[in-house]
Each structure stands twice: as structure tokens, then as C-alpha cells.
Amino acid sequence: MPGITREEVAHLARLSRLELQAEELDHFAEQLDVIIGAVARVSEVAGQDVPPTSHPLPLTNVMRADVVRPSLTPEQALAGAPAVEEQRFRVPQILGED
């Protein structure tokens, strides 16, 4: 399997909205290549009789059932907010998107 290229790392960085320097592209390309190689080795070891799992032990959801209880009204919840818009907390825009 060919290694990951600088161009692929640059593409991933753009998708992730990360600005990387040229030396970082080379560094991350090497690291990602090692990670991809490790995943490929694990895939080779896992036989057809080994089902894919997300965790080695079975997990059980221990959440309680939803119960409606008295809570704050929107006005009470927003009373101390520095800025409110349409019954929501207004926060500064951080991504520069509309």
C-alpha cells in the first residue's frame, strides 16, 4: 500500500480547517502512514471468524428513563444571559459562516 502523500495531508487539513506549515505536512504524512500501516496489520490478523467490535467487553446502557419534572421557563433560564435572541443564548460567531 503506498504511503500517504503531503497532498493528501494538505487536503485533510483543509477539510478540517487546519492551517499547516510545509514541515508539518511532512511530519503528519509520516505519522499518518504509520497509523494506517498499524490498522492494516490489525486487519490482516483478524480472521473471518472474528466479528468486528467497538469494545472488547459487552456494554450495557445504564441511562435512566426520561421523566418530565419541573424546570426553568425559557425566560428564567435566559434571565442572566448577556445576550438573547429568539429565546436562545446569543453567542459570538466563531467560524465566520452564515
N, C-alpha and C positions, 0 to 999 in steps of 0.2 A: 504494500500500500504506500503510495507516495506521501511524503510529508506535507504538512500544511504550509501554505505559502504566505509571504508577507502580505500579498494582495488579499488573501482570504482573511487574514487577521485584520487588515485595514477595513475590509467590508464588514466584518463582525463588529468592529469598533464603531463604525458609522451607524449601524443598526442599533447599537447600544448607546449611542450618543456620547461616546468617549473620544476625547482627543488624545491621540498617542503620538509620541515622537518617533523618529525613524529607528533609534536604538531600541525603543520599547517594542516596536513591531517585530524586530528580530528576536528579542528576548521572549516575547509571548508566543511567537511561532514555534520556538524550540520547546517551550513548556507545554503548549497545546499538543504538539507532536508526541511528547512523552505520555501525556494523559490519554490521547487517542490510542496509542500503542498498548497501554495498560488495559484499556477497555477491550481492545481486540484480543489480547491474551486471555482475558476472562471469558470472552465469548467462545474462544477455541476450547477451553476446558469444560465449559458447561455442555453436557451432552443433551441429546434429545429427551432423555428420561428425567432431566432436571427442569421443573417448571420455573418460569421467571417469577421472581418475588421482589417486593419492595422492602421487606424486612425479614430477618431470619426466624423471627418468632411470630406466631399469630397475634394480631392486635384486636382488642375489643373496644368499641366506642363506649365510653363511660359518661357521656353527657346526660344531663337530666332532661326531662320533658319540659317544653316551654309552658310556662304558666303566666297568665296575664295578672299583673299586680299593679297597684297604684304607682304612678311615676310622675315626673315633672311634665307640665304642659310645655309646648314649644316656647311660649312667652317666658316661662320661668327658666327654662334651660338657656335661653339666649339673653336673659336679663343682664348678665355680666360681660357679655361679649363686646369687644371693642368695635366690631363692625358686623352688621347683619344684612342679609339680602335674601328676600323671598323665604323667610322663615328658616334660613340656614346661616351658619357661621360664614362670614366672608373672610377669605384668606388671600394673601398676595399671590399673584400668578408667578410660578417658578419655571415653567418650561417654555414660555414665550409662544404658546399655542392659543388659538381661539377656542 
